[in-house]
Amino acid sequence: MSPASALYVGTVMHRRLRPRRHQFRYRAFWLLLDLDDLAKLSSRLRLFSHNRANLFSLHDADHGDGSATPLRLQVELQLASAGIDIRGGAIKLLCMPRTFGHSFNPLSLYFCYRGDGTLAAIVYQVHNTFAERHCYVVLADGSAGRVNQTCRKAFYVSPFLEMDLGYEFRVGLPDEHVAVAIRVASSNGTVMHAGLRATRRTLCDRALLKVLITIPAVTLKVVAAIHWQAARLWLKGMRIQPRSYLQQDGSNTDQPAQLRI
């Protein structure tokens, strides 16, 4: 089972293969937060708070459906709708914290464990730059160490990627390292590879202060990087793809499906 709440420092990578080659890599950091441990972390750490202003914080409204419903309950309800019962097991969220009052997570992961410590599912929550959110709930086989999962794309993220795509996830579960590799593919083959890899650090004020200095304003950096890379893609001849979403009845709409978490 993954460790208690921790800090992870590493890199994000994107490599686009078609129709134009394009790649980038940048440093970032994430917090792995046990949703049952937030109150204790908030009282133990000076630089991190839960639902209160601080240099680093986790605000429930930045995640899930943005409501006042506790995040753990939201995830449990989402799992239940998919027929998954973790029976009180741990739920750990890997995300970038709100930093200097600003929050943005292109991708955050909820690792959902059963009471015996085996992984039951991973919930992938995606945010786009249009203030929209979507969750993919993907069943896990309980294997330790590494998990392979797949799902169809159902949410508009990059305006340069079409909707008729599939995702393949290879996840190295949080331990001394955490790794997430994503293959984006169409019927014609691989379109893009993306992922993150990071190394665990003890979650303490000293470590938070260090990343504050070495990787400042990380969420603002991510948003700036997204727009800068979009400008580069546009200059390479990439053009905006339609915002169409496949519904359960097979019809298309120009609006995203209702947020599932």
C-alpha positions, 0 to 999 in steps of 0.5 A: 500500500502507498505511504502516508501523505507525502511530497513528490518532486519530479517532471512532467513530459508530453511528446506529440507524434501526429500530425505534428511532432512536438514535445516538452518537459518541465519540473513540478511537484505534487502532494499525496494526501490521505483524505482522512489525514487532512485535519492533522496535516493542517494542524501539524504544518505551518505552510499547508492548510486545508480549506484555509489560506496559506502558501500551500493549501488544499481547498475542497472546492478545487477538486471533485464537483466543487461543492461543500460535500467532503471529498472522501464522500464524493469519491465513495459515491462515485465508486459506488455508482461504478459498483466498487465498494472499498469498505472504508479503505484509504483514499489518497489524492495526488495533486498539485496544491493551491499555491499562493492562492492559485489552483490548477491541476490538469490531472489529479489521481485518487488512489482508492484502496480496500481495507486490506490495502489492495488497490480497488480503483483509480479516479482520474480527474481532469481539468481543462483551461475552460473551467470544466472538470471530468472524472474517469473511474477505472477499476484496478486489479489489486496488483501491487506496484504497477497498474495498467488501465484503459478508457475512452476519451470523453472530455475535451482537454487539448483543443488540438486533440480530436475526441475519438481517442482512447487512453492507456494508463500505466501507473507506478503506485506511490511509494519511493517514486510515483509514475504515470504514463499515458498513451493517447491513441486513435484507430491509426495508432499512437497520437501522443505520450504524456506522463509524470515521474516523481520521487518521494520527499517527507511532507514537512515545512522544510521540504515545502519551503524548498520547493517554494524556492526551487519550483515557485508558483507551480500552478501558475507555471503550469497554466503559463506552460499550457498556453505557451505550448498551445501557441507553439502548436498553432505556429506549427500548423495545428488547428482547433478540433470540434468540441463534440462529446459522445453521449450514452445513447450514441448521439453527439453534443457540443457540451461536456457530459455532466461531471461524474464526481 
